[in-house]
Amino acid sequence: MIRVTFFIDRGDESERYVVETFLPLLRALPDLQRLEAGRVIATAAGDIRARFQVDLLFEDEARMNQAFASAEGRRISREIMNNAGSGMEMVTSESLAG
């Protein structure tokens, strides 16, 4: 399983951006196994600057790559590039726990 995690902090606009802009784009992504989004309520070290966390789960890396190569995926990639470093961080990981 491959997980793509977004940490989003766009100040007071965060919730509106996530709910009205980002989640609708993500829901259109092909081969997406699961989409989870939540409001961050605490961090252990305080180093993560995030008001919201969004997780995408894919069956494997090939399906993730195919999804982001699709027209919907390219729209999301443009959105990420426009926001990376200015209120959005992205991490991709491979599950070790099955």
C-alpha positions in Angstrom: 0.0 0.0 0.0 1.3 3.5 -0.9 0.2 6.5 1.1 0.5 10.1 0.0 0.1 12.5 2.9 -0.4 16.3 2.6 0.1 18.6 5.5 -1.7 21.9 4.8 -1.6 25.2 6.6 -2.9 28.2 4.7 -3.8 30.2 7.8 -7.4 31.0 8.3 -8.2 29.9 4.7 -7.1 26.3 5.4 -10.4 24.6 6.0 -12.1 26.4 3.1 -9.3 25.5 0.8 -9.2 21.8 1.8 -13.0 21.3 1.7 -13.9 23.4 -1.3 -10.8 23.1 -3.6 -8.4 20.3 -2.6 -10.7 17.4 -1.7 -12.9 17.7 -4.8 -9.8 17.4 -6.9 -8.6 14.4 -5.0 -11.9 12.6 -5.1 -11.7 12.6 -9.0 -8.4 10.8 -8.9 -8.6 7.3 -10.6 -7.4 4.2 -8.7 -7.6 5.9 -5.3 -8.3 3.2 -2.7 -9.1 5.6 0.2 -9.1 9.3 1.0 -8.9 10.5 4.5 -8.8 14.1 5.7 -8.7 15.5 9.2 -8.0 18.6 11.3 -4.7 18.4 13.1 -5.2 18.7 16.8 -1.7 18.1 18.1 1.9 17.3 17.1 4.5 15.6 19.2 7.5 17.7 18.5 5.7 20.8 17.1 7.9 20.8 14.0 5.0 20.0 11.6 3.2 23.1 10.5 -0.2 21.8 9.6 -3.9 22.6 10.3 -5.1 19.7 8.1 -3.7 16.3 7.1 -5.0 14.6 3.9 -4.1 11.0 3.1 -4.4 9.2 -0.2 -4.0 5.4 -0.3 -3.2 3.4 -3.4 -2.8 -0.3 -3.9 0.8 0.1 -5.1 3.3 2.5 -6.6 2.3 1.7 -10.2 -1.3 2.6 -9.6 -0.3 5.8 -7.8 1.9 6.8 -10.8 -0.9 6.0 -13.2 -3.3 8.1 -11.2 -1.1 11.1 -11.1 -0.4 10.7 -14.9 -4.1 10.9 -15.7 -5.8 14.2 -16.6 -7.2 14.5 -13.0 -3.7 13.7 -11.6 -2.1 16.4 -13.7 -4.6 18.9 -12.4 -3.8 17.9 -8.8 0.0 18.0 -9.6 -0.4 21.6 -10.8 -2.3 22.5 -7.7 0.4 20.9 -5.5 3.2 22.8 -7.4 1.3 26.0 -7.0 1.0 25.5 -3.2 4.1 23.5 -2.3 6.3 25.3 0.2 3.6 27.9 0.8 1.2 26.1 3.1 1.5 22.6 1.7 3.9 19.7 2.3 3.7 16.3 0.7 5.2 12.9 1.9 4.9 9.6 0.0 5.4 6.4 1.9 5.2 2.6 1.5 3.3 0.6 4.1 5.4 -1.8 6.2 2.5 -3.1 8.2 0.6 -4.9 5.5 
